Amino acid sequence: MLERDHSPIAPELRAAVHAHYQHVAPLLARHFTATPIVFASFPHGFDAPPQWHGPLNPRC
């Protein structure tokens, strides 16, 4: 469950957006291997540090 902070975004919408990007971010990274796409997820909530995903392609 995502914790509510002082964001104006409703918890249900935040959860839906988080679930969406949790699903599509690895697909984007896999399909754009020559593009330096790096993304973060927040597996321990938005109050904890992000978990960064990559890595960058060394040729970029």
DSSP file (Angstrom, degrees, kcal/mol; ACC not computed):
  #  RESIDUE AA STRUCTURE BP1 BP2  ACC     N-H-->O    O-->H-N    N-H-->O    O-->H-N    TCO  KAPPA ALPHA  PHI   PSI    X-CA   Y-CA   Z-CA
    1    1 A M              0   0    0      0, 0.0     2,-0.3     0, 0.0     0, 0.0   0.000 360.0 360.0 360.0 134.5    0.0    0.0    0.0
    2    2 A L        -     0   0    0      9,-0.1     2,-0.3    43,-0.1    13,-0.1  -0.613 360.0-125.2 -80.8 137.8    1.3    3.4   -0.9
    3    3 A E        -     0   0    0     -2,-0.3     2,-0.4     1,-0.1    43,-0.2  -0.590  21.3-119.6 -83.4 145.4    1.5    5.9    1.9
    4    4 A R        +     0   0    0     -2,-0.3     2,-0.1     2,-0.1    -1,-0.1  -0.699  36.5 172.9 -83.7 128.6   -0.3    9.2    1.5
    5    5 A D        -     0   0    0     -2,-0.4    -1,-0.0     2,-0.0    42,-0.0  -0.182  57.7 -66.1-110.0-149.3    2.0   12.3    1.7
    6    6 A H  S    S+     0   0    0     -2,-0.1    -2,-0.1     2,-0.0     0, 0.0   0.111  88.0 132.2 -91.4  23.7    1.0   15.9    1.1
    7    7 A S        -     0   0    0      1,-0.1    -2,-0.0     2,-0.1     0, 0.0  -0.484  59.3-139.5 -75.3 142.8    0.4   15.2   -2.6
    8    8 A P  S    S+     0   0    0      0, 0.0     2,-0.4     0, 0.0    -1,-0.1   0.532  76.1 103.0 -77.5  -4.0   -2.9   16.5   -4.1
    9    9 A I  S    S-     0   0    0      1,-0.1    -2,-0.1     2,-0.0     5,-0.0  -0.648  81.8-113.1 -83.7 132.3   -3.2   13.2   -6.0
   10   10 A A     >  -     0   0    0     -2,-0.4     4,-2.5     1,-0.1     3,-0.4  -0.309  22.3-119.8 -62.8 144.2   -5.7   10.8   -4.6
   11   11 A P  H  > S+     0   0    0      0, 0.0     4,-2.4     0, 0.0     5,-0.2   0.845 112.9  55.4 -54.9 -36.7   -4.2    7.6   -3.2
   12   12 A E  H  > S+     0   0    0      2,-0.2     4,-2.0     1,-0.2     5,-0.1   0.905 109.8  45.4 -65.0 -41.0   -6.2    5.4   -5.6
   13   13 A L  H  > S+     0   0    0     -3,-0.4     4,-2.7     2,-0.2     5,-0.2   0.912 111.8  51.7 -68.9 -42.5   -4.8    7.4   -8.6
   14   14 A R  H  X S+     0   0    0     -4,-2.5     4,-2.6     1,-0.2    -2,-0.2   0.913 110.4  49.4 -58.8 -42.6   -1.3    7.2   -7.2
   15   15 A A  H  X S+     0   0    0     -4,-2.4     4,-2.4    -5,-0.2    -1,-0.2   0.894 111.4  49.0 -64.4 -40.1   -1.6    3.4   -6.8
   16   16 A A  H  X S+     0   0    0     -4,-2.0     4,-2.3     2,-0.2    -2,-0.2   0.914 112.9  46.5 -66.6 -43.2   -2.9    3.1  -10.3
   17   17 A V  H  X S+     0   0    0     -4,-2.7     4,-2.5     2,-0.2     5,-0.3   0.923 113.1  50.0 -65.0 -43.5    0.0    5.1  -11.8
   18   18 A H  H  X S+     0   0    0     -4,-2.6     4,-2.2    -5,-0.2    -2,-0.2   0.924 111.6  48.0 -60.6 -45.4    2.5    3.2   -9.7
   19   19 A A  H  X S+     0   0    0     -4,-2.4     4,-1.3     2,-0.2    -1,-0.2   0.895 111.0  52.2 -63.4 -39.8    1.1   -0.1  -10.8
   20   20 A H  H  X S+     0   0    0     -4,-2.3     4,-2.6     1,-0.2     3,-0.4   0.957 113.6  41.4 -61.3 -51.8    1.2    1.0  -14.5
   21   21 A Y  H  X S+     0   0    0     -4,-2.5     4,-2.1     1,-0.3    -1,-0.2   0.813 108.8  59.7 -70.9 -28.6    4.8    2.1  -14.5
   22   22 A Q  H  < S+     0   0    0     -4,-2.2    -1,-0.3    -5,-0.3    -2,-0.2   0.847 113.5  40.4 -63.0 -32.2    5.8   -0.9  -12.4
   23   23 A H  H  X S+     0   0    0     -4,-1.3     4,-0.5    -3,-0.4    -2,-0.2   0.902 123.4  34.4 -81.9 -45.4    4.5   -2.9  -15.3
   24   24 A V  H  X S+     0   0    0     -4,-2.6     4,-2.5     1,-0.2     5,-0.2   0.746  98.7  75.5 -89.9 -23.6    5.7   -0.9  -18.3
   25   25 A A  H  X S+     0   0    0     -4,-2.1     4,-2.5     1,-0.2     5,-0.2   0.915  97.4  47.8 -59.3 -45.7    9.0    0.5  -17.2
   26   26 A P  H  > S+     0   0    0      0, 0.0     4,-2.1     0, 0.0    -1,-0.2   0.879 112.0  51.7 -62.2 -34.2   10.9   -2.9  -17.7
   27   27 A L  H  X S+     0   0    0     -4,-0.5     4,-2.0     2,-0.2    -2,-0.2   0.914 109.8  48.8 -66.3 -42.1    9.3   -3.3  -21.1
   28   28 A L  H  X S+     0   0    0     -4,-2.5     4,-1.3     1,-0.2    -1,-0.2   0.932 111.9  48.9 -62.0 -45.6   10.4    0.2  -22.1
   29   29 A A  H  < S+     0   0    0     -4,-2.5     3,-0.2     1,-0.2    -1,-0.2   0.894 112.2  48.8 -62.3 -39.9   14.0   -0.5  -20.9
   30   30 A R  H >< S+     0   0    0     -4,-2.1     3,-0.5     1,-0.2    -1,-0.2   0.853 114.1  44.9 -69.1 -35.6   14.1   -3.8  -22.8
   31   31 A H  H 3< S+     0   0    0     -4,-2.0    -1,-0.2     1,-0.2    -2,-0.2   0.581 114.2  48.0 -88.8 -10.3   12.8   -2.3  -26.1
   32   32 A F  T ><  +     0   0    0     -4,-1.3     3,-1.7    -3,-0.2     5,-0.4  -0.383  66.3 149.7-122.1  53.8   15.0    0.8  -26.1
   33   33 A T  T <  S+     0   0    0     -3,-0.5    24,-0.2     1,-0.3    -1,-0.1   0.766  72.9  49.2 -63.4 -27.9   18.4   -0.9  -25.3
   34   34 A A  T 3  S+     0   0    0     -3,-0.1    -1,-0.3     2,-0.1    -2,-0.0   0.461  98.3  82.4 -89.9  -0.3   20.4    1.7  -27.2
   35   35 A T  S <  S-     0   0    0     -3,-1.7     2,-2.7    -6,-0.2    -3,-0.1  -0.888  88.2-121.1-105.6 132.0   18.6    4.6  -25.5
   36   36 A P        +     0   0    0      0, 0.0     2,-0.6     0, 0.0    20,-0.1  -0.383  48.6 162.7 -75.2  73.1   19.8    5.7  -22.1
   37   37 A I        +     0   0    0     -2,-2.7     2,-0.4    -5,-0.4    -5,-0.1  -0.824   8.7 173.4 -93.4 124.3   16.5    5.1  -20.2
   38   38 A V        +     0   0    0     -2,-0.6     2,-0.3    16,-0.1    16,-0.2  -0.994   5.3 179.9-127.9 136.5   16.8    4.9  -16.5
   39   39 A F  E     -A   53   0A   0     14,-1.4    14,-3.1    -2,-0.4     2,-0.4  -0.917  16.4-138.3-136.1 163.6   13.8    4.7  -14.2
   40   40 A A  E     -A   52   0A   0     -2,-0.3     2,-0.3    12,-0.2    12,-0.2  -0.915   9.9-166.4-121.8 146.6   13.1    4.5  -10.6
   41   41 A S  E     -A   51   0A   0     10,-2.3    10,-3.1    -2,-0.4     3,-0.1  -0.864  17.0-141.3-122.8 165.0   10.6    2.5   -8.6
   42   42 A F    >   +     0   0    0     -2,-0.3     3,-1.8     8,-0.2     5,-0.1  -0.622  29.0 163.7-126.3  71.0    9.6    3.0   -5.0
   43   43 A P  T 3  S+     0   0    0      0, 0.0    -1,-0.1     0, 0.0     3,-0.1   0.699  80.8  44.9 -66.5 -17.6    9.2   -0.5   -3.6
   44   44 A H  T 3  S-     0   0    0      1,-0.4     3,-0.2     5,-0.3     4,-0.1   0.095 125.3 -88.1-111.7  22.0    9.3    0.8    0.0
   45   45 A G    X   -     0   0    0     -3,-1.8     3,-1.1     1,-0.2    -1,-0.4  -0.106  47.2 -72.9  93.8 165.9    6.9    3.7   -0.5
   46   46 A F  T 3  S+     0   0    0      1,-0.2    -1,-0.2   -43,-0.2   -44,-0.0   0.594 125.2  63.8 -76.5 -10.7    7.5    7.3   -1.6
   47   47 A D  T 3  S+     0   0    0     -3,-0.2    -1,-0.2    -5,-0.1    -2,-0.1   0.609  95.4  71.8 -86.3 -11.6    9.1    8.3    1.7
   48   48 A A  S <  S-     0   0    0     -3,-1.1    -4,-0.0     1,-0.1    -3,-0.0  -0.605 100.8 -82.7 -98.2 161.8   12.0    5.8    1.1
   49   49 A P        -     0   0    0      0, 0.0    -5,-0.3     0, 0.0    -1,-0.1  -0.270  52.8-105.4 -60.6 149.5   14.8    6.3   -1.4
   50   50 A P        -     0   0    0      0, 0.0     2,-0.6     0, 0.0    -8,-0.2  -0.332  20.5-127.8 -72.5 158.7   14.0    5.2   -5.0
   51   51 A Q  E     -A   41   0A   0    -10,-3.1   -10,-2.3    -2,-0.0     2,-0.3  -0.952  27.6-144.7-105.1 116.0   15.4    2.0   -6.5
   52   52 A W  E     -A   40   0A   0     -2,-0.6     2,-0.4   -12,-0.2   -12,-0.2  -0.597  11.9-160.2 -87.0 143.0   17.0    2.9   -9.8
   53   53 A H  E     +A   39   0A   0    -14,-3.1   -14,-1.4    -2,-0.3    -2,-0.0  -0.932  40.6  62.2-122.7 145.0   16.8    0.5  -12.8
   54   54 A G        -     0   0    0     -2,-0.4     2,-0.1   -16,-0.2   -16,-0.1  -0.577  51.5-139.8-170.6-128.5   19.1    0.5  -15.8
   55   55 A P        -     0   0    0      0, 0.0   -18,-0.2     0, 0.0     2,-0.1   0.684  33.7-124.3 -85.1 171.1   21.9    0.1  -16.5
   56   56 A L        -     0   0    0     -2,-0.1   -22,-0.1   -20,-0.1    -2,-0.1  -0.448  32.8-103.3 -69.2 147.3   22.8    2.5  -19.2
   57   57 A N    >   -     0   0    0    -24,-0.2     3,-2.1     1,-0.1    -1,-0.1  -0.604  26.2-135.4 -69.2 126.8   24.2    1.1  -22.3
   58   58 A P  T 3  S+     0   0    0      0, 0.0    -1,-0.1     0, 0.0    -2,-0.1   0.689 101.6  63.2 -62.4 -16.5   28.0    1.6  -22.2
   59   59 A R  T 3         0   0    0      1,-0.2   -25,-0.1     0, 0.0    -2,-0.0   0.589 360.0 360.0 -81.6  -9.5   28.0    2.8  -25.8
   60   60 A C    <         0   0    0     -3,-2.1    -1,-0.2   -25,-0.0    -3,-0.0   0.471 360.0 360.0 -84.2 360.0   25.8    5.8  -25.1
